[in-house]
Amino acid sequence: MITRQYKIVMSVPLGKRYGTLAFTENNGAIKGTMSLFGKTEPVEGTLSNDGKVELSGIFCTLIRNIPFKAVGTVAENKISLNVQGQRSHFRINGTEV
């Protein structure tokens, strides 16, 4: 079982949003939390041996809740995700703390 925590930055049309992503990986399965927009919500997904990661969860903003799916990579101490929401596409980058 491996636990990881990242400081993340999500680029959105109105600027950058800062937060954290923390998860525990057990036999390729990920469970954890993502903190963005002042809220902390659960995420889950998979992490393969070659660093490919898939996550899903919900962003809770002041206006609405947005289900999302993210795909990307974990390499050394960095994470990079392409996030697809209901009507929007975002990029998240992070550094392990």
NORMO-V454028 format. One record per pair of residues at least 24 apart in sequence whose ideal C-beta (glycine too) atoms are under 6 Angstrom apart, sorted by the first residue. I is the first residue (numbers start at 0). J is the second residue. D is the distance in Angstrom with one decimal. If there is no record, write none. Layout:
((I,J,D) (I,J,D))
This chain:
((0,25,4.8) (4,96,5.3) (5,78,5.2) (5,93,3.5) (5,95,5.4) (6,93,5.9) (6,94,5.6) (6,96,5.5) (7,91,5.3) (7,93,3.7) (8,92,5.6) (9,89,5.5) (9,91,4.7) (10,90,5.1) (11,89,5.9) (20,93,5.9) (36,60,5.0) (50,74,5.4))
